[in-house]
Amino acid sequence: MANQQLTTGGTIIAGTGVAFLIDSFIPWHRACFDLVVTKTCASESAWGTPFSLLATLLVLALVAEVVAVQVFGQSLPAVGSFSWSQIRLVASGAVVALVVLQLLVGDSPLGRSFGLFIGLILAAGLVYGTMVRNKETEPSRT
């Protein structure tokens, strides 16, 4: 039953997560080459490079968790001795780490493009949203 509302942290996670997913389809790496009469460009999105692909999949999981718990009111099973707050924080931190690694490693021979830098900002926003959400109490189940 979808009668729950997103908390502030959940809204930040959902918003930055959806924006990150949109950003994942624009060029993260790009190189242009001048040919005789034309200019040719090659590009790669986040889905085509290993670290950014893993980051995108983690973002999908974080958004899915927010929707399942805060929108649909599902309760998640325990994961060993870890709390879901800890898992969310590690996952969002891993997104930042993976995007930074993708920034450092690049995609030879392609250079970095604007999508990668937008992704880095959105990943930082995801960590912020996770920290806000971890300080909140979950909405009541009605």
N, C-alpha and C positions, 0 to 999 in steps of 0.2 A: 504494500500500500504506500503510495508516494505522497504522503501528507507531511513529511518532515521538511525542515528548512535548514539551509546551510548556515553554519556559524561563520563568523568573520574569517577565521583561519581557513575553513573549508571553502569559502568563496575565493579567497586569495589563491589557494591551491588549484581550485577548478579553473579560475580565470587565467592564471599563469600557465597552467597545464594545457588548456585549450590553445592559448596563444603559442606555446612551445610546439604543439602538434601542427599548427598552421605553419609556423616558421620552419618546421622540419621538411617541408616540401619546396622551400625556396633554396637557391644555391648557398651552400656552406663553403664550397670550394669552387674556384673559377679561374680560368686562364683564357686569354684571347690571343689569337695569332693573326698577323696581317699576311694575307695571301696577295697575289698579284693585283686583283681588283676588288677584293672583298675582305672583310674581317670575319674570322670564324672564332667562336667561343665554345669552350667545353666547360661543363659545370657538373657538380655532384651535390645532391641534397644530403640531408642528415641520414637518410635511409641507405645511402650507398657507401658509407664509411663505418668501420667497426665500432669505434668508441661512441660516436654520435648515434648510431643505431641502438646500441645498448642503453644509452641515456634516454632515447625516445621511448623505448619499451618500458623503462622504469617510470617515465612520466605517465604513460598509459596506465600502468598499474596503480600509481598514486591517485590519479583521477578516478579510476574505477573504484578504489577503496573509499574515497570520499563519497561518491555517488551511492555505493552500496550501503554504507553506514549512515550517512547523514540524510540522504534523500529517501532511500527505501527502508531504512530502519533495521537493516540486517545486523546481527552481532557476529563478529568474527571469532573463530576458534582460537584458543591459546596456542602460542608457538613456543613451546619449551618454556624456558625461564625469561623470555623476552616479552616486553610489553609492546603493544602496537604503536605506542608513542616512540619507543626506541627504534622500531623497525621503520617507521615513517621518516624519522630523522636520518637514519643511516641511508635509506633509499634516496632521499632528496640530496644529501651530501654526496652520494655516489653520482648523482646526475651532474652536479657541479664538477666533480673530479673528472668524470668522463668527458665533459665538454672542454675542460681545460686541457686534458690529454689530447683531445682531437685538435685543439688550437695549436698545441706544441708540436704534435706529430705531423699534422697537415695531411695532404693527399697528393703525393708526388705524381705528376709534375704540376698539379694545380695549386694555385695560391689560395689564401683565405679570402672569403667573401663576406658580405654584410650579414648573411643569415647566421653565420657562426657567432658573430659578436652579439646579435640580437638574442640568440640562444643562450649565450653566457649570462646576459642580463636577466632573462626569464628564469634560468636555472637558479640564480641568486634569489629571485622573487619567490621561487618554489620553496627554498630553504626558509625564507622569512615566513611564508604562510604556514609551513610545517611547525615552526617554533611558536607562532601565534596559536595554532590549533592545539598543540600539545599543552598549552597553558589553560585552555578552555575546558569546560565540562561538556560532555556530549549532550546534545539536545534530548529532552525528555521524550519518551516513547508514548505517544497518545493514540 
